[in-house]
Amino acid sequence: MPYRSTEVLSPGPADKMPLHSVTLAYDERHLRRKMLHLENDDVVMLDLKQPVMLADGDLLVLEGGGYIRINAANEALYEVRARDGLHLIELAWHLGNRHLPVAIEEGRILIARDPVIHAMLEGLGATVSEVTEPFQPLRGAYYGGRHGHDHHGHGGHRHDHG
């Protein structure tokens, strides 16, 4: 019989020891209801009230006790480096203006590989390299932050980027 989870602890507390884990790519971690295949070949039925954006280290709370840890999978990404701090901010602005998921770290930005964006960034003076590592983009300004629930969206309103 599969495990069942209707709750997410986000971020997962360090003192909670998971029974098992599941590794998912970034685009596989936006979920509400799905059967997930664990590392040990068991399955867990995730059945949440609202869609969530799961992050590396989040814990699915199992009915009857226990936890399943979410692991971010290694993905093919671009590492974007800038000349200096101001240039990095400018590059982040251009990526944000295109509503791209980005992971911003000290001295670099990670994005999904896209040849058009690669060319744009190089045209803006960035150094772009191919890397393979977990992708954990920022959740964005519309993220609610409660229990892993992702409230990102534009609520039906229009906005233009001039």
DSSP file (Angstrom, degrees, kcal/mol; ACC not computed):
  #  RESIDUE AA STRUCTURE BP1 BP2  ACC     N-H-->O    O-->H-N    N-H-->O    O-->H-N    TCO  KAPPA ALPHA  PHI   PSI    X-CA   Y-CA   Z-CA
    1    1 A M              0   0    0      0, 0.0    42,-0.1     0, 0.0    41,-0.0   0.000 360.0 360.0 360.0 131.8    0.0    0.0    0.0
    2    2 A P        -     0   0    0      0, 0.0    42,-0.2     0, 0.0     2,-0.1  -0.293 360.0-108.0 -71.9 155.8    1.5    3.4   -1.0
    3    3 A Y  E     -a   44   0A   0     40,-2.3    42,-2.9    59,-0.0     2,-0.4  -0.335  32.8-147.5 -68.3 161.7    2.3    6.1    1.5
    4    4 A R  E     -a   45   0A   0     59,-0.3    59,-2.9    40,-0.2     2,-0.4  -1.000  13.9-174.4-137.7 138.9    0.0    9.2    1.5
    5    5 A S  E     +aB  46  62A   0     40,-2.7    42,-3.0    -2,-0.4    57,-0.2  -0.998  18.7 166.8-134.8 134.6    0.9   12.8    2.3
    6    6 A T  E     +     0   0A   0     55,-0.7    43,-0.3    -2,-0.4     2,-0.3   0.187  67.8  58.3-124.6  12.5   -1.4   15.8    2.5
    7    7 A E  E     - B   0  61A   0     54,-0.6    54,-2.6    41,-0.1     2,-0.4  -0.998  59.0-156.7-147.6 146.1    1.0   18.2    4.2
    8    8 A V  E     - B   0  60A   0     -2,-0.3     2,-0.7   139,-0.3    52,-0.2  -0.981   9.6-149.7-124.2 134.4    4.4   19.8    3.4
    9    9 A L  E     - B   0  59A   0     50,-3.2    50,-2.4    -2,-0.4     3,-0.1  -0.924  26.6-146.4 -99.8 116.0    7.0   21.2    5.9
   10   10 A S  S    S+     0   0    0     -2,-0.7   138,-0.4     1,-0.3   137,-0.3  -0.967  85.3  18.4-135.8 116.9    8.8   23.9    4.0
   11   11 A P  S    S-     0   0    0      0, 0.0    -1,-0.3     0, 0.0    47,-0.2   0.624 103.3-124.0 -74.3 157.3   11.6   24.2    4.8
   12   12 A G        -     0   0    0     45,-0.4    -2,-0.1    -2,-0.1    46,-0.0  -0.499  27.3-113.4 -68.7 127.2   12.0   20.8    6.4
   13   13 A P    >   -     0   0    0      0, 0.0     3,-1.6     0, 0.0    -1,-0.1  -0.355  16.7-131.5 -62.2 139.2   13.2   21.1   10.0
   14   14 A A  T 3  S+     0   0    0      1,-0.3    -2,-0.1     3,-0.0    43,-0.0   0.736 103.5  62.3 -64.2 -23.8   16.7   19.6   10.4
   15   15 A D  T 3  S+     0   0    0      2,-0.1     2,-0.7     1,-0.0    -1,-0.3   0.508  83.2  90.4 -83.9  -2.5   15.5   17.6   13.5
   16   16 A K    <   -     0   0    0     -3,-1.6    -1,-0.0    50,-0.0    -4,-0.0  -0.848  69.6-149.3 -97.0 115.9   13.0   15.5   11.4
   17   17 A M        -     0   0    0     -2,-0.7    50,-0.3     1,-0.0     2,-0.1  -0.745  14.5-135.4 -88.7 118.5   14.6   12.4   10.0
   18   18 A P        -     0   0    0      0, 0.0    50,-0.2     0, 0.0     3,-0.1  -0.407   5.4-148.3 -73.3 148.6   13.1   11.3    6.7
   19   19 A L  S    S-     0   0    0     48,-3.0     2,-0.2     1,-0.2    49,-0.2   0.851  79.6 -14.2 -77.2 -38.5   12.2    7.6    6.0
   20   20 A H  E     -c   68   0A   0     47,-1.0    49,-2.4    19,-0.0     2,-0.3  -0.837  66.8-131.3-150.1-178.3   12.9    8.0    2.3
   21   21 A S  E     -c   69   0A   0     -2,-0.2    18,-2.8    47,-0.2     2,-0.4  -0.953   2.0-151.7-142.5 163.7   13.5   10.6   -0.4
   22   22 A V  E     -c   70   0A   0     47,-2.3    49,-2.8    -2,-0.3     2,-0.5  -0.998  13.6-145.6-136.0 135.2   12.4   11.5   -3.9
   23   23 A T  E     +c   71   0A   0     -2,-0.4     2,-0.4    14,-0.3    49,-0.2  -0.896  24.7 173.1-106.5 125.7   14.5   13.4   -6.4
   24   24 A L  E     -c   72   0A   0     47,-2.6    49,-2.3    -2,-0.5     5,-0.1  -0.976  29.4-122.2-134.1 143.7   12.7   15.8   -8.7
   25   25 A A    >>  -     0   0    0     -2,-0.4     3,-1.4    47,-0.2     4,-0.6  -0.327  42.2 -97.9 -73.1 165.5   13.8   18.3  -11.3
   26   26 A Y  G >4 S+     0   0    0      1,-0.3     3,-1.5     2,-0.2     4,-0.2   0.912 124.5  49.1 -53.1 -48.9   12.6   21.9  -10.9
   27   27 A D  G 34 S+     0   0    0      1,-0.3    -1,-0.3     2,-0.2     3,-0.2   0.586 108.9  54.8 -73.5  -7.1    9.7   21.6  -13.4
   28   28 A E  G <4 S+     0   0    0     -3,-1.4    -1,-0.3     1,-0.1    -2,-0.2   0.497  93.4  71.9 -95.2  -7.4    8.6   18.4  -11.6
   29   29 A R    <<  +     0   0    0     -3,-1.5    25,-3.0    -4,-0.6     2,-0.9   0.426  70.0  91.2 -94.2   1.3    8.4   20.1   -8.2
   30   30 A H  E     +D   53   0A   0     23,-0.2     2,-0.3    -3,-0.2    23,-0.2  -0.845  66.0 148.6 -95.5 103.4    5.2   22.2   -8.8
   31   31 A L  E     +D   52   0A   0     21,-2.1    21,-3.3    -2,-0.9     3,-0.1  -0.881  39.9 165.7-138.2 159.0    2.6   19.8   -7.6
   32   32 A R  E    S+     0   0A   0     -2,-0.3    16,-3.0    19,-0.3     2,-0.4   0.389  85.4  11.2-132.2 -53.0   -0.8   19.3   -6.0
   33   33 A R  E    S+D   47   0A   0     14,-0.2     2,-0.3    16,-0.1    14,-0.2  -0.965  80.1 128.8-137.3 117.6   -1.8   15.7   -6.6
   34   34 A K  E     -D   46   0A   0     12,-2.0    12,-2.9    -2,-0.4     2,-0.6  -0.965  54.4-115.9-166.2 147.0    0.6   13.1   -7.9
   35   35 A M  E     -D   45   0A   0     -2,-0.3     2,-0.4    10,-0.2    10,-0.2  -0.807  37.7-159.2 -85.5 119.7    2.0    9.6   -7.3
   36   36 A L  E     -D   44   0A   0      8,-3.0     8,-2.2    -2,-0.6     2,-0.6  -0.866  10.7-138.1-106.9 134.9    5.7   10.1   -6.6
   37   37 A H  E     -D   43   0A   0     -2,-0.4   -14,-0.3     6,-0.2     6,-0.2  -0.820  24.2-143.7 -94.4 119.5    8.2    7.2   -6.9
   38   38 A L    >   -     0   0    0      4,-2.8     3,-1.8    -2,-0.6   -16,-0.2  -0.245  25.3-103.8 -81.0 167.4   10.7    7.2   -4.1
   39   39 A E  T 3  S+     0   0    0    -18,-2.8   -17,-0.1     1,-0.3    -1,-0.1   0.774 122.2  52.8 -60.5 -28.2   14.4    6.3   -4.2
   40   40 A N  T 3  S-     0   0    0    -19,-0.3    -1,-0.3     2,-0.0     3,-0.1   0.237 122.1-104.7 -94.7  13.8   13.7    2.9   -2.6
   41   41 A D  S <  S+     0   0    0     -3,-1.8    -2,-0.1     1,-0.3     2,-0.1   0.402  84.4 122.7  77.0   0.4   11.0    2.0   -5.3
   42   42 A D        -     0   0    0     -5,-0.1    -4,-2.8   -40,-0.0     2,-0.3  -0.318  54.4-133.9 -74.2 173.0    8.1    2.7   -2.9
   43   43 A V  E     - D   0  37A   0     -6,-0.2   -40,-2.3    -3,-0.1     2,-0.4  -0.940  12.2-158.3-129.6 154.6    5.5    5.3   -3.8
   44   44 A V  E     -aD   3  36A   0     -8,-2.2    -8,-3.0    -2,-0.3     2,-0.8  -1.000  15.9-138.3-130.6 133.4    3.8    8.2   -2.0
   45   45 A M  E     -aD   4  35A   0    -42,-2.9   -40,-2.7    -2,-0.4     2,-0.6  -0.824  17.3-156.5 -90.6 111.1    0.5    9.7   -3.0
   46   46 A L  E     +aD   5  34A   0    -12,-2.9   -12,-2.0    -2,-0.8     2,-0.3  -0.796  19.3 170.6 -87.8 123.8    0.8   13.5   -2.7
   47   47 A D  E     + D   0  33A   0    -42,-3.0   -14,-0.2    -2,-0.6     2,-0.2  -0.732   7.8 170.1-139.7  84.5   -2.7   14.9   -2.2
   48   48 A L  E     -     0   0A   0    -16,-3.0   -41,-0.1    -2,-0.3   -42,-0.1  -0.603  40.3-129.7 -98.8 156.6   -2.5   18.6   -1.3
   49   49 A K  E    S+     0   0A   0    -43,-0.3    -1,-0.1    -2,-0.2   -16,-0.1   0.828  94.8  20.6 -70.5 -33.1   -5.4   21.2   -1.1
   50   50 A Q  E    S-     0   0A   0    -18,-0.1    -1,-0.1   -19,-0.1   -19,-0.1  -0.936  94.2 -92.2-134.1 154.3   -3.4   23.7   -3.2
   51   51 A P  E     -     0   0A   0      0, 0.0    99,-1.0     0, 0.0     2,-0.3  -0.367  44.6-165.8 -63.2 147.6   -0.5   23.5   -5.6
   52   52 A V  E     -ED 149  31A   0    -21,-3.3   -21,-2.1    97,-0.2     2,-0.7  -0.924  24.9-131.5-131.0 157.3    2.9   23.9   -4.1
   53   53 A M  E     - D   0  30A   0     95,-1.1   -23,-0.2    -2,-0.3     2,-0.1  -0.916  33.3-148.9-106.2 101.1    6.4   24.6   -5.4
   54   54 A L        -     0   0    0    -25,-3.0     2,-0.3    -2,-0.7   -25,-0.1  -0.429  11.6-156.8 -73.5 144.6    8.5   22.1   -3.5
   55   55 A A    >   -     0   0    0     -2,-0.1     3,-2.3    81,-0.1    15,-0.2  -0.817  33.1 -80.6-119.0 158.9   12.1   23.0   -2.7
   56   56 A D  T 3  S+     0   0    0     -2,-0.3    15,-0.2     1,-0.3   -44,-0.1  -0.385 119.8  23.1 -55.2 126.8   15.2   20.9   -2.0
   57   57 A G  T 3  S+     0   0    0     13,-3.4   -45,-0.4     1,-0.3    -1,-0.3   0.273  87.2 136.5  95.6 -11.0   15.0   19.8    1.7
   58   58 A D    <   -     0   0    0     -3,-2.3    12,-2.7    12,-0.2     2,-0.4  -0.313  46.2-137.3 -63.4 154.9   11.2   20.1    2.0
   59   59 A L  E     -BF   9  69A   0    -50,-2.4   -50,-3.2    10,-0.2     2,-0.5  -0.968   3.0-144.2-120.3 130.8    9.5   17.3    3.9
   60   60 A L  E     -BF   8  68A   0      8,-3.1     8,-1.9    -2,-0.4     2,-0.6  -0.815  23.6-135.2 -85.7 127.9    6.3   15.5    2.9
   61   61 A V  E     -BF   7  67A   0    -54,-2.6   -55,-0.7    -2,-0.5   -54,-0.6  -0.757  19.7-141.2 -87.2 122.5    4.4   14.6    6.1
   62   62 A L  E >   -B    5   0A   0      4,-2.7     3,-2.0    -2,-0.6   -57,-0.2  -0.631  16.5-113.5 -87.3 139.6    3.1   11.1    5.9
   63   63 A E  T 3  S+     0   0    0    -59,-2.9   -59,-0.3    -2,-0.3    -1,-0.1  -0.513 108.9  27.7 -63.2 136.0   -0.2   10.0    7.3
   64   64 A G  T 3  S-     0   0    0     -2,-0.2    -1,-0.3   -61,-0.1     2,-0.0   0.428 133.4 -63.1  86.9  -0.9    0.5    7.7   10.1
   65   65 A G  S <  S+     0   0    0     -3,-2.0     2,-0.1     1,-0.2    -2,-0.1   0.031  87.7  78.0 105.8 149.1    3.9    9.3   10.8
   66   66 A G        -     0   0    0     -2,-0.0    -4,-2.7    -4,-0.0     2,-0.3  -0.268  55.6-109.7 103.8 170.8    7.2    9.8    9.1
   67   67 A Y  E     - F   0  61A   0    -50,-0.3   -48,-3.0    -6,-0.2   -47,-1.0  -0.969   5.9-148.0-140.9 150.6    8.6   12.1    6.4
   68   68 A I  E     -cF  20  60A   0     -8,-1.9    -8,-3.1    -2,-0.3     2,-0.3  -0.991  24.8-137.0-117.8 127.9    9.8   11.9    2.8
   69   69 A R  E     -cF  21  59A   0    -49,-2.4   -47,-2.3    -2,-0.4     2,-0.5  -0.680   8.9-137.0 -88.8 137.3   12.6   14.4    1.8
   70   70 A I  E     -c   22   0A   0    -12,-2.7   -13,-3.4    -2,-0.3     2,-0.4  -0.819  20.2-166.7 -90.1 126.7   12.5   16.3   -1.5
   71   71 A N  E     -c   23   0A   0    -49,-2.8   -47,-2.6    -2,-0.5     2,-0.4  -0.950  19.9-127.6-113.2 134.7   15.8   16.4   -3.3
   72   72 A A  E     -c   24   0A   0     -2,-0.4   -47,-0.2   -49,-0.2     2,-0.1  -0.691  29.9-129.2 -78.9 129.1   16.4   18.7   -6.2
   73   73 A A        -     0   0    0    -49,-2.3    62,-0.7    -2,-0.4     2,-0.2  -0.381  24.8 -98.3 -75.3 153.9   17.8   16.8   -9.2
   74   74 A N  E     -G  134   0B   0     60,-0.2     2,-0.3    58,-0.1    -1,-0.1  -0.551  50.7-173.9 -67.4 137.5   20.9   17.7  -11.1
   75   75 A E  E     -G  133   0B   0     58,-2.0    58,-1.7    -2,-0.2     2,-0.7  -0.934  34.0-100.2-136.3 157.3   19.9   19.7  -14.3
   76   76 A A  E     +G  132   0B   0     -2,-0.3    37,-1.1    56,-0.2     2,-0.2  -0.701  59.8 161.4 -77.9 113.1   21.5   21.1  -17.3
   77   77 A L  E     -GH 131 112B   0     54,-3.0    54,-2.4    -2,-0.7     2,-0.4  -0.775  40.7-118.4-128.9 168.2   21.9   24.8  -16.5
   78   78 A Y  E     -GH 130 111B   0     33,-3.0    33,-2.0    -2,-0.2     2,-0.6  -0.946  19.7-148.4-106.0 135.6   23.8   28.0  -17.5
   79   79 A E  E     -GH 129 110B   0     50,-3.1    50,-2.3    -2,-0.4     2,-0.5  -0.928  16.3-157.6 -99.5 122.3   26.0   29.7  -15.0
   80   80 A V  E     -GH 128 109B   0     29,-3.3    29,-1.9    -2,-0.6     2,-0.4  -0.897  11.1-175.9-107.9 123.5   25.9   33.4  -15.6
   81   81 A R  E     -G  127   0B   0     46,-2.8    46,-2.6    -2,-0.5     2,-0.2  -0.914   7.8-153.7-120.0 148.3   28.8   35.5  -14.4
   82   82 A A        -     0   0    0     25,-0.5    44,-0.1    -2,-0.4     3,-0.1  -0.653  28.8-112.7-116.0 168.9   29.2   39.3  -14.6
   83   83 A R  S    S-     0   0    0     -2,-0.2     2,-0.3     1,-0.1    -1,-0.1   0.864  94.0 -22.2 -66.7 -37.5   32.0   41.8  -14.6
   84   84 A D  S  > S-     0   0    0      1,-0.0     4,-2.1    -3,-0.0     5,-0.2  -0.900  81.5 -75.2-160.5-177.6   31.0   43.2  -11.2
   85   85 A G  H  > S+     0   0    0     -2,-0.3     4,-1.9     1,-0.2     5,-0.1   0.883 125.5  50.1 -61.3 -42.5   28.1   43.5   -8.8
   86   86 A L  H  > S+     0   0    0      1,-0.2     4,-2.2     2,-0.2    -1,-0.2   0.905 110.0  51.0 -64.5 -41.0   26.3   46.2  -10.7
   87   87 A H  H  > S+     0   0    0      1,-0.2     4,-2.6     2,-0.2    -1,-0.2   0.890 107.3  53.9 -63.0 -39.4   26.5   44.2  -13.9
   88   88 A L  H  X S+     0   0    0     -4,-2.1     4,-2.5     2,-0.2    -1,-0.2   0.901 108.2  50.0 -61.8 -40.5   25.1   41.1  -12.1
   89   89 A I  H  X S+     0   0    0     -4,-1.9     4,-2.2     2,-0.2    -2,-0.2   0.915 110.4  50.1 -63.4 -43.1   22.1   43.2  -11.0
   90   90 A E  H  X S+     0   0    0     -4,-2.2     4,-2.1     2,-0.2    -2,-0.2   0.914 111.1  48.4 -61.9 -42.7   21.6   44.4  -14.5
   91   91 A L  H  X S+     0   0    0     -4,-2.6     4,-2.2     1,-0.2    -2,-0.2   0.911 110.4  51.6 -63.9 -42.0   21.7   40.9  -15.9
   92   92 A A  H  X S+     0   0    0     -4,-2.5     4,-2.8     1,-0.2    -1,-0.2   0.886 107.9  53.2 -61.1 -38.7   19.2   39.7  -13.2
   93   93 A W  H  X S+     0   0    0     -4,-2.2     4,-2.4     2,-0.2    -2,-0.2   0.932 108.2  49.2 -62.4 -45.7   16.9   42.6  -14.2
   94   94 A H  H  X S+     0   0    0     -4,-2.1     4,-0.6     1,-0.2    -2,-0.2   0.895 114.0  46.0 -61.5 -40.3   17.0   41.4  -17.9
   95   95 A L  H ><>S+     0   0    0     -4,-2.2     5,-1.7     1,-0.2     3,-1.0   0.915 113.1  49.3 -68.8 -42.7   16.2   37.8  -16.8
   96   96 A G  H ><5S+     0   0    0     -4,-2.8     3,-1.9     1,-0.3    -2,-0.2   0.849 102.6  61.4 -64.2 -34.7   13.4   38.9  -14.5
   97   97 A N  H 3<5S+     0   0    0     -4,-2.4    -1,-0.3     1,-0.3    -2,-0.2   0.722 105.3  49.1 -64.5 -20.4   11.9   41.1  -17.2
   98   98 A R  T <<5S-     0   0    0     -3,-1.0    -1,-0.3    -4,-0.6    -2,-0.2   0.273 113.3-121.5 -99.9   8.3   11.5   37.9  -19.1
   99   99 A H  T < 5 +     0   0    0     -3,-1.9    -3,-0.2     1,-0.2    -2,-0.1   0.826  55.3 161.0  56.0  36.4    9.9   36.1  -16.1
  100  100 A L      < -     0   0    0     -5,-1.7     2,-0.3     1,-0.1    -1,-0.2  -0.678  46.5-112.0 -87.1 139.5   12.5   33.4  -16.2
  101  101 A P        +     0   0    0      0, 0.0    11,-0.5     0, 0.0     2,-0.3  -0.558  46.5 179.5 -66.2 130.6   13.1   31.2  -13.1
  102  102 A V        -     0   0    0     -2,-0.3    36,-2.9    36,-0.2     2,-0.6  -0.984  30.5-147.7-136.8 145.6   16.6   32.1  -11.7
  103  103 A A  E     -I  110   0B   0      7,-2.3     7,-2.7    -2,-0.3     2,-0.6  -0.970  22.6-159.7-108.3 116.7   18.7   31.1   -8.8
  104  104 A I  E     +I  109   0B   0     -2,-0.6     2,-0.3     5,-0.2     5,-0.2  -0.872  18.8 165.8-103.7 123.4   20.8   34.1   -7.7
  105  105 A E  E >   -I  108   0B   0      3,-2.9     3,-1.5    -2,-0.6     2,-0.5  -0.757  51.2 -63.7-125.9 172.3   23.9   33.4   -5.7
  106  106 A E  T 3  S-     0   0    0      1,-0.3     3,-0.1    -2,-0.3    -1,-0.0  -0.448 122.2  -6.7 -59.1 112.0   26.9   35.3   -4.6
  107  107 A G  T 3  S+     0   0    0     -2,-0.5   -25,-0.5     1,-0.1     2,-0.3   0.406 127.7  56.7  84.6  -2.0   28.7   36.2   -7.9
  108  108 A R  E <   - I   0 105B   0     -3,-1.5    -3,-2.9   -27,-0.1     2,-0.4  -0.991  58.5-144.6-156.3 163.1   26.5   34.2  -10.2
  109  109 A I  E     -HI  80 104B   0    -29,-1.9   -29,-3.3    -2,-0.3     2,-0.4  -0.989  16.3-150.9-127.0 138.6   23.0   33.4  -11.6
  110  110 A L  E     +HI  79 103B   0     -7,-2.7    -7,-2.3    -2,-0.4     2,-0.3  -0.930  22.5 165.7-109.9 135.6   21.8   30.0  -12.6
  111  111 A I  E     -H   78   0B   0    -33,-2.0   -33,-3.0    -2,-0.4    -9,-0.1  -0.947  42.4 -90.4-139.9 161.1   19.1   29.6  -15.3
  112  112 A A  E     -H   77   0B   0    -11,-0.5   -35,-0.2    -2,-0.3     2,-0.2  -0.415  58.9 -91.0 -66.1 149.0   17.8   26.7  -17.4
  113  113 A R        +     0   0    0    -37,-1.1    -1,-0.1    -2,-0.1   -37,-0.1  -0.444  57.1 157.2 -68.3 132.0   19.6   26.3  -20.7
  114  114 A D     >  -     0   0    0     -2,-0.2     4,-2.6     1,-0.1     3,-0.2  -0.854  34.5-148.6-155.6 114.6   18.1   28.3  -23.6
  115  115 A P  H  > S+     0   0    0      0, 0.0     4,-2.2     0, 0.0     5,-0.2   0.825  98.6  53.3 -60.2 -33.2   20.2   29.3  -26.6
  116  116 A V  H  > S+     0   0    0      2,-0.2     4,-2.1     1,-0.2     5,-0.1   0.930 112.3  43.9 -67.0 -44.8   18.3   32.5  -27.2
  117  117 A I  H  > S+     0   0    0      2,-0.2     4,-2.8     1,-0.2     5,-0.2   0.875 110.3  57.1 -67.4 -37.2   18.8   33.7  -23.6
  118  118 A H  H  X S+     0   0    0     -4,-2.6     4,-2.4     1,-0.2    -2,-0.2   0.942 109.0  45.5 -56.2 -49.2   22.5   32.5  -23.9
  119  119 A A  H  X S+     0   0    0     -4,-2.2     4,-2.2     1,-0.2    -2,-0.2   0.899 112.2  51.4 -63.4 -41.4   23.0   34.8  -26.9
  120  120 A M  H  X S+     0   0    0     -4,-2.1     4,-1.2     2,-0.2    -2,-0.2   0.936 111.0  47.9 -60.4 -47.0   21.2   37.7  -25.2
  121  121 A L  H  <>S+     0   0    0     -4,-2.8     5,-2.5     1,-0.2     3,-0.4   0.903 111.5  48.7 -63.8 -42.7   23.4   37.4  -22.0
  122  122 A E  H ><5S+     0   0    0     -4,-2.4     3,-1.6     1,-0.2    -1,-0.2   0.886 108.2  55.4 -64.2 -36.5   26.6   37.2  -24.0
  123  123 A G  H 3<5S+     0   0    0     -4,-2.2    -1,-0.2     1,-0.3    -2,-0.2   0.778 105.0  53.6 -63.7 -26.4   25.4   40.3  -25.9
  124  124 A L  T 3<5S-     0   0    0     -4,-1.2    -1,-0.3    -3,-0.4    -2,-0.2   0.353 127.8-100.5 -88.9   4.4   25.1   42.0  -22.6
  125  125 A G  T < 5S+     0   0    0     -3,-1.6    -3,-0.2     1,-0.3    -2,-0.1   0.574  74.1 143.4  91.4  10.0   28.7   41.2  -21.7
  126  126 A A      < -     0   0    0     -5,-2.5     2,-0.6    -6,-0.1    -1,-0.3  -0.446  50.8-128.1 -80.2 155.9   28.0   38.2  -19.4
  127  127 A T  E     -G   81   0B   0    -46,-2.6   -46,-2.8    -2,-0.1     2,-0.5  -0.935  29.5-166.5 -99.5 121.5   30.2   35.1  -19.2
  128  128 A V  E     +G   80   0B   0     -2,-0.6     2,-0.3   -48,-0.2   -48,-0.2  -0.947   9.4 176.6-118.2 125.2   27.9   32.1  -19.7
  129  129 A S  E     -G   79   0B   0    -50,-2.3   -50,-3.1    -2,-0.5     2,-0.4  -0.919  31.0-116.3-125.2 150.1   29.0   28.5  -18.9
  130  130 A E  E     +G   78   0B   0     -2,-0.3     2,-0.3   -52,-0.2   -52,-0.2  -0.731  41.2 168.6 -84.4 132.4   27.2   25.2  -19.0
  131  131 A V  E     -G   77   0B   0    -54,-2.4   -54,-3.0    -2,-0.4     2,-0.4  -0.926  28.8-142.9-136.2 161.9   26.9   23.4  -15.6
  132  132 A T  E     +G   76   0B   0     -2,-0.3   -56,-0.2   -56,-0.2   -58,-0.1  -0.959  48.8 113.7-129.2 113.0   25.0   20.5  -14.2
  133  133 A E  E     -G   75   0B   0    -58,-1.7   -58,-2.0    -2,-0.4   -60,-0.1  -0.960  69.9 -58.9-164.0 170.9   23.7   20.9  -10.7
  134  134 A P  E     -G   74   0B   0      0, 0.0     2,-0.6     0, 0.0   -60,-0.2  -0.328  48.0-140.6 -61.6 144.4   20.5   21.2   -8.7
  135  135 A F        +     0   0    0    -62,-0.7   -62,-0.1     2,-0.0   -79,-0.1  -0.940  28.0 166.8-113.7 116.4   18.3   24.1   -9.7
  136  136 A Q        -     0   0    0     -2,-0.6     3,-0.1   -64,-0.1   -26,-0.1  -0.707  18.1-168.5-128.2  78.9   16.5   26.0   -6.9
  137  137 A P        -     0   0    0      0, 0.0   -34,-0.3     0, 0.0   -26,-0.1  -0.188  34.9 -87.7 -65.5 159.6   15.2   29.2   -8.3
  138  138 A L        -     0   0    0    -36,-2.9   -36,-0.2     1,-0.1     3,-0.1  -0.365  33.5-130.4 -60.9 146.7   13.8   32.0   -6.2
  139  139 A R        -     0   0    0      1,-0.2     3,-0.2    -3,-0.1    -1,-0.1   0.696  46.4-127.5 -79.6 -19.0   10.1   31.6   -5.4
  140  140 A G    >   -     0   0    0      1,-0.2     3,-1.4     2,-0.1    -1,-0.2  -0.061  26.0 -68.7  96.5 164.6    9.2   35.1   -6.4
  141  141 A A  T 3  S+     0   0    0      1,-0.3    -1,-0.2    -3,-0.1    -2,-0.0   0.725 127.0  55.3 -66.1 -24.6    7.4   38.0   -5.0
  142  142 A Y  T 3  S+     0   0    0     -3,-0.2    -1,-0.3     8,-0.0     2,-0.2   0.459  77.2 119.8 -91.0  -0.4    4.0   36.3   -5.1
  143  143 A Y    <   -     0   0    0     -3,-1.4     7,-0.2     1,-0.1    -3,-0.1  -0.484  53.7-153.9 -68.3 128.6    5.1   33.3   -3.1
  144  144 A G        -     0   0    0      5,-0.6     6,-0.2    -2,-0.2    -1,-0.1   0.816  13.9-151.7 -75.4 -32.0    3.0   33.0    0.0
  145  145 A G        +     0   0    0      4,-0.9     2,-0.6     1,-0.2     3,-0.2   0.439  50.3 126.0  78.6  -0.9    5.7   31.1    2.0
  146  146 A R  S >  S-     0   0    0      3,-0.4     3,-2.4     1,-0.2    -1,-0.2  -0.835  88.5 -25.7 -97.6 121.4    3.2   29.2    4.3
  147  147 A H  T 3  S-     0   0    0     -2,-0.6  -139,-0.3     1,-0.3    -1,-0.2   0.793 118.0 -61.1  52.0  35.0    3.6   25.4    4.4
  148  148 A G  T 3  S+     0   0    0   -138,-0.4   -95,-1.1     1,-0.2     2,-0.4   0.548  91.7 151.7  75.8   6.3    5.2   25.3    0.9
  149  149 A H  B <   -E   52   0A   0     -3,-2.4    -4,-0.9   -97,-0.2     2,-0.7  -0.583  35.5-149.3 -76.7 128.6    2.1   26.8   -0.8
  150  150 A D        +     0   0    0    -99,-1.0    -7,-0.1    -2,-0.4    -1,-0.0  -0.872  19.4 177.0-101.2 112.4    3.1   28.7   -3.9
  151  151 A H        +     0   0    0     -2,-0.7    -8,-0.1    -9,-0.2    -1,-0.1   0.061  27.8 146.1-101.8  24.1    0.7   31.6   -4.6
  152  152 A H        +     0   0    0    -13,-0.1     2,-0.3     2,-0.1    -2,-0.1  -0.377  25.0 100.5 -64.4 136.6    2.6   32.8   -7.6
  153  153 A G  S    S-     0   0    0     -2,-0.1    -2,-0.0     1,-0.0     0, 0.0  -0.880  73.7-109.4 163.5 170.1    0.4   34.2  -10.2
  154  154 A H    >   -     0   0    0     -2,-0.3     3,-2.5     5,-0.0    -2,-0.1   0.245  44.1-127.5-109.9  11.9   -0.9   37.5  -11.6
  155  155 A G  T 3   -     0   0    0      1,-0.3     3,-0.1    -3,-0.0    -2,-0.0   0.723  64.7 -64.8  55.2  24.8   -4.4   37.1  -10.3
  156  156 A G  T 3  S+     0   0    0      1,-0.3    -1,-0.3     0, 0.0     2,-0.2   0.405 101.7 130.8  81.4  -4.6   -5.9   37.8  -13.8
  157  157 A H    <   -     0   0    0     -3,-2.5    -1,-0.3     1,-0.1     2,-0.3  -0.559  53.3-127.1 -85.4 150.5   -4.6   41.4  -14.0
  158  158 A R        +     0   0    0     -2,-0.2     2,-0.3    -3,-0.1    -1,-0.1  -0.637  27.5 176.0 -89.6 148.2   -2.7   42.6  -17.0
  159  159 A H        -     0   0    0     -2,-0.3     2,-0.3     0, 0.0    -5,-0.0  -0.977  14.5-148.6-149.9 147.2    0.6   44.3  -16.9
  160  160 A D        -     0   0    0     -2,-0.3    -2,-0.0     1,-0.1     0, 0.0  -0.825  13.1-146.6-115.5 153.3    2.9   45.5  -19.6
  161  161 A H              0   0    0     -2,-0.3    -1,-0.1   -64,-0.0   -64,-0.0   0.059 360.0 360.0-106.6  23.2    6.7   45.7  -19.7
  162  162 A G              0   0    0      0, 0.0    -2,-0.0     0, 0.0     0, 0.0   0.475 360.0 360.0  66.1 360.0    6.7   48.8  -21.8
